Amino acid sequence: MERIKKGDEVIVLAGRDSGKRGTVLRVFKDGRALVDNVNLVKKHAKPNPNKGETGGIVEKEAPIQISNIGLYNPVTEKADRVGFKVLEDGRKVRYFKSNGEVVDV
């Protein structure tokens, strides 16, 4: 089970975009994640008339290291560390380390 999953609300802890909040769009196996409107880079794209694409400078999200993002805790309104515990019914869930609240319900 991953500490950060697709659809999670996260805060950037380090780097150029530190303090920004966004939603995880995709998690890669090499320890990186794609976050909505975070780590925007400019890519120079060639036009492709067969697909109907115009050329120019396109802004898109680039992956960011998972170690540089933290799961957003709505109670404290800050980034929080995540732990795992097993509930009485046998489910393994994530919880916030600061207040013990379960993330996965």
Secondary structure as GFF3:
##gff-version 3
##sequence-region A 1 105
A	DSSP	beta_strand	9	12	.	.	.	ID=ss1
A	DSSP	beta_strand	21	27	.	.	.	ID=ss2
A	DSSP	beta_strand	32	35	.	.	.	ID=ss3
A	DSSP	beta_strand	40	45	.	.	.	ID=ss4
A	DSSP	beta_strand	56	61	.	.	.	ID=ss5
A	DSSP	beta_strand	64	65	.	.	.	ID=ss6
A	DSSP	three_ten_helix	66	68	.	.	.	ID=ss7
A	DSSP	beta_strand	69	73	.	.	.	ID=ss8
A	DSSP	beta_strand	78	80	.	.	.	ID=ss9
A	DSSP	beta_strand	82	86	.	.	.	ID=ss10
A	DSSP	beta_strand	92	96	.	.	.	ID=ss11
###
